[in-house]
Amino acid sequence: MSKLFEPLTLRQLTLPNRVVVSPMCQYSAIDGLANDWHLVHLGSRAVGGAGLVMVEATAVVPEGRISPQDLGLWCDEQIEPLKRITHFIEAQGALAAIQLAHAGRKASTWRPWVEQHGSVPAEEGGWETLGPSAIAFGPQYAAPKELDATGIAAVVEGFVAAARRALVAGFKVIEVHAAHGYLLHQFLSPLSNRRTDAYGGSFDNRCRLLLEVTEAVRGVWPAELPLFVRLSATDWVDDGWNEEDTVELARRLKALEVDLIDVSSGGTAATAEIPLGPGYQTRFAERVRRDAGIATGAVGMITEAVQAEHVLMTGQADLIFLARELLRDPYWTLHAAGFLRDKVAWPAQYVRAADRDTPIRTPGPLD
């Protein structure tokens, strides 16, 4: 059996393979409620063989949405539509995960396919954003209101309450989103955090909010279920958050009983120059795994079965998070199994179309 199709046990949860549907925002909810689009989008990747299917960045409070059309878990009415999705995912033999998030100063933005960019004005459904400091992300973004002590406490409670709802909705894994320039990453990075209180300045202070959120979420999340954290390993800007910071933070998260670091990069600096290329972020996952002694997930332009297998076989990561490639091919996992000569069953409804002995194609052209 290839490494890609080897099960992975984290706490008392066993993932059937190492393929994870990375959280991908769909900007298709109304009032934070999941709908048929989310069911089909996520369900088709479960049908396609992925072992863990993660719901997009889901706002823990209304003002934490990236756009007015984001999913949310800030109220009990949002539980049942998500429960419908988790039930379907598990019926396909996969496991359901959810990424909990607060967008901070990058909230209240337009959906990416519309002509407008940046902050949505209040008269068109936008709202005042929040951040560690009153520094706008870019010229098209409004400067956020600096969070005070009461606001910071409300952020922590928002994550805790959403975690409780996630459990009721049937999720088996929570990922705390502290990457891509969203609120928890904004507190981490000196580019966006210019505070002079206990949540700013030193490395310890800038990490404080994420560590408080993580400890509080772990406190309400069952001990037998895994907790992930997504980090941006670097801001790709001098004097920003960097690899060394990430390794040290990962050590502290491990001490708080985090089970895996989902290692990405960037998002805080609008002008950062990122050297994109196949597997351009896997080296960060490898370093965190080695130096912090914690399981990692690799993400970023991983498109082919042999590429994913190489990442795992060389010890760079424990899980492969796929995003755009799974948009192009929801059945990438099943195609990869054929290419790697693994005996993975297709859904009974599709078995007549699948030649289990011969790969249908080499999965995923390089970007």
ABEGO torsion letter per residue (X at the ends): XBAAABBBBBEABBBABABBBBBBBAGABBGGBBBAAAAAAAAAAAAAGBABBBBBBBBABAAABABAABBBAABAAAAAAAAAAAAAAAAAGBBBBBBBBBAEAABGBBBAABABBEBBBAAAGBBBBBBABBBBABAABBBBBBBBAAAAAAAAAAAAAAAAAAAAAGBABBBBBABGGBAAAAAABAAABABABAABGBAAAAAAAAAAAAAAAAAABBAABBBBBBBBABAGBBGBBBAAAAAAAAAAAAAAGBABBBBBBEGABAABBBBBEBGAAAAAAAAAAAAAGBBBBBBGGBABAAAAAAAAAAGABABBBBBAAAAABAAAAAAAAAAAGBBBBBBAAAAAABBAABBABBBEBBX
